[in-house]
């Protein structure tokens, strides 16, 4: 069993959190957000990109299946409606 950090969380360490936060603040992107922040959306979309997900349904299915492992990677998973609303699809 893996006792260390997931590969996804190690890859996400290359993104400086303060730089991402500065971009979000510059465009006031979290203005009307209640639960699903820009950082959560970015993590979901990055995970979808790395797993070659081809649709929002497939992305949602990937997020639901290994729930506890994704939680430890920092992904709070989103429902298909939330992902569609925030990505403009």
C-alpha positions in Angstrom: 0.0 0.0 0.0 1.2 3.5 -0.8 2.3 5.2 2.3 3.6 8.4 0.6 1.9 11.1 -1.4 0.1 10.5 -4.7 1.8 11.2 -8.0 -0.9 13.8 -8.8 -0.2 15.8 -5.6 3.5 15.7 -6.4 2.9 17.0 -9.9 0.6 19.8 -8.5 3.5 20.9 -6.3 5.1 22.4 -9.4 2.3 25.0 -9.5 3.1 27.8 -7.1 0.0 28.3 -5.0 0.6 32.0 -4.4 0.9 32.6 -8.2 -2.4 30.8 -8.8 -4.0 32.8 -6.0 -2.7 36.1 -7.5 -4.3 35.2 -10.8 -7.6 34.4 -9.1 -7.5 37.6 -7.1 -6.6 39.7 -10.2 -9.7 38.6 -12.0 -11.9 38.3 -8.9 -12.7 34.8 -10.0 -14.0 33.5 -6.6 -16.5 36.4 -6.3 -19.8 34.5 -6.3 -18.5 31.0 -5.5 -20.0 29.2 -2.5 -18.4 25.7 -2.5 -16.5 24.9 -5.7 -13.5 27.3 -5.7 -11.3 28.1 -8.7 -8.6 25.9 -7.1 -10.9 23.0 -6.8 -12.0 23.4 -10.4 -8.4 23.6 -11.5 -7.5 20.4 -9.7 -10.5 18.6 -11.2 -9.7 19.7 -14.7 -6.0 18.9 -14.3 -6.9 15.4 -13.1 -9.2 15.0 -16.1 -6.5 16.1 -18.4 -3.9 13.7 -16.9 -6.4 10.8 -17.1 -7.4 11.5 -20.7 -11.1 12.0 -19.8 -13.1 12.8 -22.8 -16.3 14.1 -21.2 -17.7 15.6 -18.0 -19.5 12.4 -17.3 -16.2 10.5 -17.5 -14.5 13.1 -15.3 -17.3 12.8 -12.7 -17.1 9.0 -12.7 -13.3 9.2 -12.2 -13.8 11.5 -9.2 -16.5 9.3 -7.6 -14.7 6.0 -7.8 -11.6 6.4 -5.7 -13.1 9.0 -3.3 -10.7 8.8 -0.4 -7.6 8.7 -2.5 -8.6 11.8 -4.4 -9.3 13.5 -1.1 -5.8 12.9 0.0 -4.5 14.3 -3.4 -6.4 17.6 -2.6 -9.3 17.1 -4.9 -12.7 17.6 -3.4 -14.5 16.3 -6.5 -17.3 18.0 -8.3 -20.6 17.0 -9.7 -21.2 17.1 -13.4 -23.5 20.1 -13.1 -21.0 22.1 -11.1 -18.2 21.3 -13.5 -20.3 22.2 -16.5 -21.4 25.5 -14.8 -17.8 26.5 -14.1 -16.2 25.4 -17.3 -18.8 26.9 -19.6 -19.7 23.7 -21.3 
